[in-house]
């Protein structure tokens, strides 16, 4: 399991559109939003490569000015650990 905390900064005039786009992305959860268009989101996926791809896709959303990963945590899957 891989979890990343990301700050997404959107142009204030596009913040509604960005919020709606964020809510449609698999593995992405919006936790907080400021009036000036900043979002605190988490990305939770099984593979780190998918998390990285998702962060790159955040940059490509219309109205997004930046997306910065501020936290990352990784844990091995329980099934893999139990097999050892």
C-alpha positions as CSV (number, residue, x, y, z in Angstrom):
1,X,0.0,0.0,0.0
2,X,1.3,3.4,-1.0
3,X,-0.1,6.7,0.3
4,X,0.9,10.2,-0.8
5,X,-0.2,13.5,0.6
6,X,-0.4,16.2,-2.1
7,X,-1.1,19.9,-2.1
8,X,-2.9,20.9,-5.3
9,X,-3.0,24.6,-6.1
10,X,-5.6,25.7,-8.6
11,X,-6.4,29.0,-10.1
12,X,-9.3,30.4,-7.9
13,X,-11.5,30.8,-11.0
14,X,-11.2,27.1,-11.8
15,X,-11.4,25.7,-8.3
16,X,-14.9,24.2,-8.7
17,X,-13.8,22.5,-11.9
18,X,-10.6,21.2,-10.3
19,X,-12.5,19.9,-7.2
20,X,-14.9,18.0,-9.5
21,X,-12.0,16.6,-11.5
22,X,-10.2,15.5,-8.3
23,X,-13.3,13.7,-7.1
24,X,-13.4,11.6,-10.2
25,X,-9.9,10.3,-10.0
26,X,-9.4,6.8,-8.7
27,X,-7.4,6.6,-5.5
28,X,-7.7,10.3,-4.9
29,X,-9.5,11.8,-1.9
30,X,-10.0,15.5,-1.2
31,X,-9.6,16.3,2.5
32,X,-9.6,20.1,2.6
33,X,-10.1,23.1,0.3
34,X,-9.2,26.7,0.9
35,X,-11.1,29.7,-0.6
36,X,-8.1,30.6,-2.7
37,X,-8.0,27.2,-4.5
38,X,-5.6,25.0,-2.5
39,X,-6.6,21.4,-1.9
40,X,-5.2,18.8,0.4
41,X,-5.6,15.4,-1.1
42,X,-4.3,11.9,-0.6
43,X,-3.6,9.3,-3.2
44,X,-3.8,5.7,-2.1
45,X,-2.7,2.9,-4.5
46,X,-1.1,-0.5,-4.4
47,X,1.8,0.4,-6.6
48,X,4.2,3.4,-6.3
49,X,4.3,3.8,-10.1
50,X,0.5,4.4,-10.1
51,X,0.9,7.1,-7.4
52,X,3.6,8.8,-9.4
53,X,1.4,8.7,-12.6
54,X,-1.5,10.1,-10.7
55,X,0.6,13.0,-9.4
56,X,1.7,13.7,-13.0
57,X,-2.0,13.6,-14.1
58,X,-2.9,16.2,-11.4
59,X,-0.5,18.6,-13.1
60,X,-2.4,18.2,-16.4
61,X,-5.8,19.0,-15.0
62,X,-7.2,22.3,-16.4
63,X,-6.9,25.0,-13.9
64,X,-4.2,23.4,-11.8
65,X,-1.2,25.6,-11.2
66,X,0.9,23.1,-9.2
67,X,0.7,19.7,-7.4
68,X,3.4,19.0,-4.8
69,X,3.8,15.7,-2.9
70,X,4.4,16.6,0.8
71,X,4.1,13.2,2.3
72,X,4.7,9.6,1.2
73,X,4.3,6.3,3.1
74,X,4.7,2.7,1.8
75,X,3.8,-0.6,3.5
76,X,4.3,-4.1,2.2
77,X,1.1,-6.0,1.4
78,X,0.0,-8.2,4.3
79,X,-0.2,-11.3,2.1
80,X,3.4,-10.9,1.0
81,X,4.6,-10.4,4.5
82,X,2.6,-13.4,5.8
83,X,4.2,-15.7,3.1
84,X,7.8,-15.0,4.5
